[in-house]
Amino acid sequence: MIRRLQYIISQDDHGKRINLFLKERNYSTTLINTLKQSELGIQRNGVRAFTNERLQLGDQLEICIEEHAPAAGITPYEYPLQVLYEDEDILVINKPHNMPIHPSINHYDNTLANAVAHYCKEKQENYVFRCINRLDRDTTGATIIAKHALSAGILSDQVKERKIHRTYVALVEGNVKEQGIVDLPIGRKEGSVIERQVDHENGKRAVTHFKKIQTIKVNDKQVSKIQLKLETGRTHQIRVHMSYMNHPLLGDFLYNEGCNLMNRQALHSAKLVFEHPITGEVIDIVAELPEDMKQIMELSESEEIA
């Protein structure tokens, strides 16, 4: 994979050293060092340049980000990925359920990383797998993958600065009130590597905004379809908060044991809004609700419940 970026130097950047110019555009020190070692990594007016050179008005600076080898240790896995958006810098996938993000002992070749490896192999592109917004294995929806180190670094900073705005849709038990905010700290449950809980003493602050879309009746059980937005990104945040509020997610084996309406937690990453890492354009991605969640809503036995 080769990504070439060109900059025409304006009066504002006249006299700046190349390394400062690049850092101001979110190139990491590691990436700049990698570019320095490549003959075509940094060129100024068609000639290889060094990062301590000072730029002049009207200079044409070309950056060449290149990855020669495919992701190590990730076996390509053929899977019909649903691509929501793609360009030279990012790939956005509508991740299905029962698909982990990264390979592990129990999931060696059926992960999103493996599926993307096959997708890129078919396009004859080398890549290093860089997932930006990681979802649980059984959570579906919009997932951003950076195609090179620069876009990955910029998007990772956006995650830390809460600039990637995520909207989730969930199906939960009970008739949820119209809207509200859950502001309760979350920590690891004692004795469990995976499970989390509301922990007022040792937990980290977690804030979830929710809004009811509709409530229906399914098999004598009230089910609410809700929209959620996060101020923080704690592990299992939505699942823990909604369970604590006595509105656990359908199919959530960790926090709603015994619910058999679904065979996985009914949680979907429905929308992402963020700035494109290279162009700055606002990207607005919508991922359609998966079939299993749609089918639950179609099982309604009566009119919508107020």
C-alpha angles and dihedrals in degrees: 000000000000124000118185121195124188129200128187108209115238130198090267091063098037110128097015120132113247093241092055091046090054095045089053086058092053099260106154122230089246093054093046090052090050091051091049090059093053120083091219096034097100122017129173116199089342096309128103109262136199124227095241092060117110118236122234130211110277096017116146110224116193123193120195116197109190134178115191104180131054120243108294119243096006113121114210111248120195110232131149098246118197106228113205097179138357139174136143093292110035143024122202117198131189095228116215124221122266090037119114118209098232134029118261138167092279095038108039103154111006099076133111089255090057093046092050089048089058092044091054093043090056088053090046091240126140115218146170111224109244113170113189106189108032119206130198116262093260098036111100133204149058114007125177121219120188115222098206142013097267097054089042093054094047094046092047088055089050089054091052091048092048091241095132103083113209128192120193132192120209138177111222138176120262137019105300119208116253097267143331150148125257110205105177129135119245129209140164116285111244113257095017130097093195110029123087132194143185103276116183094183106043105010127110120243114272126182125191126180116203136185127185117237097181144327123221138171119250121178091339090309125113112232125188126202107211139181119223136192125187130219090184134029109224121161110273089356098154093041094050096043095048092046090051089052089055091251102104120180118263112257095013102147092189101048104019107039114185099027107129102177090100135017095225137030110288097234127130133181095225104172141018126189119183144136115269106251094230109025099032090227116148108251117203114190125185122191116199117238111266120251097251092057091044090052092055091054089050091057092071110141096199146010120303113289117237 
